[in-house]
Structure formats: C-alpha cells, structure tokens
Amino acid sequence: MELDDPDSATNAINTAIAISNGADATPYMTAASIAERLGDDALAITRWQEAWHIEPHNEYIETALRSHGEVPGPTMTGSADNSE
C-alpha cells in the first residue's frame, strides 16, 4: 500500500493469510486495514471477524469491529456457544 499498489498489497496479505492457516490474527488485521483504506467495508468486517475468531479477547480487534457497528461475541458468529 505504501507503494500505491493495492493489488500487490492484497495479493501479499492473502498469501500471508494462507500461510498463517488461521493460527495468527495479524494477517487478518492487516487485511482488514487494507480493505478499510480501499473503502471495502464488507471485506474489512469479514477480516476483523476472522481475526476475532483467532483472538477473541483482543481489545484492538473488538474496538475495530465496534467501529463498524458489529458487537463482538457469540451473536456475531451466529453461535450460542461461548465455552471459551
């Protein structure tokens, strides 16, 4: 993104997400930030939600979700199981 090449940035972060295999929230958080910069709020929310699934107690992720009108928790996922 710093080089003003959103396509390359998107490809790079999607590769990082694939490599992390759902074990690290950082690439999802980065992807959400890129989506926000590109004005894709739907993708940003999806990426923040994915990050939240990995780190449900991360206050930064929770704040980002709330800024998009989402309430982090079981209702966000459609699951009533909160056995964390």
N, C-alpha and C positions, 0 to 999 in steps of 0.2 A: 504494500500500500504506500510505503514511503517513496517508492519509485513511480507512483501514479500508474500502476499496472494491476487493476483489481482482478483481472482474470488469472494472472500468475499467483497473486496472493490467495485467491480462492482455491486454486489447484494445490498450492503448497499446504494450506491448512487442511484441506480434505485428505491429503496424504498423511499429514500428522494425525488426524483423527483415525484413519485406518490403521496406522502403525500402533497407536495407543490401545487399540482394541477395547475401548471402553473402560480402561483402567485409570485414566488420568483426565481430570476435568479441564486442565489447562488448554488443550487444543480446542475444546468446545467453547470455552470462554473467549478465546481469541477469535474463533469463527463467528461467535455472536457479535463481538465488537466490530468485525469487518462487515457483517450484514447490516448492523446499525449505521455504519458510515456510508454504506451503499443505499440506505433507505429501504431495505428489505426487512420490515418489522416482523413479518410472519416467520421468516427464517431465523431471525435473531431470537424470537421467543422459543422456537423449537430448539435451537442450540443451547439457550440458557436452561431450558427444561432438561435437556440431556446432561448438561453439567450438573444440575441439581440432583439428578438420579445418582450420579457418582459421588458427589459431596453434598448431601442434603443438609448439612449443618454449616455450610459456608455462608457467612453473612453477606459477603460481596455478591454472591450469586442470588441470594434471596432478595437483596436490595435491587439488583438489576431486573429480576422478574417482577417485583412490585412496581418498578418504574414503567413497565409495560402493561400494568393492570392485572397481572397474574398473582394469585395468592399461593405461595409455595406450600405444599402439603399433599395429603392423600387425595383431596378433591381435584387437584391439578392433574393427577395421573389417572383419575377415574378408578382408583383402587382404594378400598376402605382399609386395607392392611397397613397399619403403621407400627409394625413389630420391630422397628429398628433398634 
